[in-house]
Amino acid sequence: MSERKGLLSFFNIESIIDNLSGYIEKKIALLKIELKEDLAVAGAKILIMLVLALFMFMIILFLSIGAGVLLNMVLENDYLGFFIVAGFYLLLFVIFGLLHKQLGIEQKLEEIFLKILKNQ
């Protein structure tokens, strides 16, 4: 038994184990802090994108209403202009729905989002 304690104290294994476990704990804490920082940056970028998307939605909404009113005035009809604008958006929806896989839009969007998240 005393020989074993002698070997442990000779190689100072207990101190090495304590130092190694302390290093691992500090490394884990550092990774947690870095992950929180990365999530905060990504969250801020996503929030800014959402706000910009909301503004773009509002612009498109009011331009569409204006186009509908203008077409109503030109066609001298109360509703036909709005139906034409709605039909235009329906056509865009159908075209996008049919062609999004052929155009590779999903992959391009994934690349854009990964690029944004990596360039924090």
Buried (B, 14 or more C-beta within 10 A) or exposed (E): EEEEEEEEEEEEEEEEEEEEEEEEEEEEEEEEEEEEEEEEEBEEBEEEEEEEEEEEEEEEEEEBEEBBEEBBEEEEEEEBBBBBBEEEEEEEEEEEEEEEEEEEEEEEEEEEBEEEEEEE
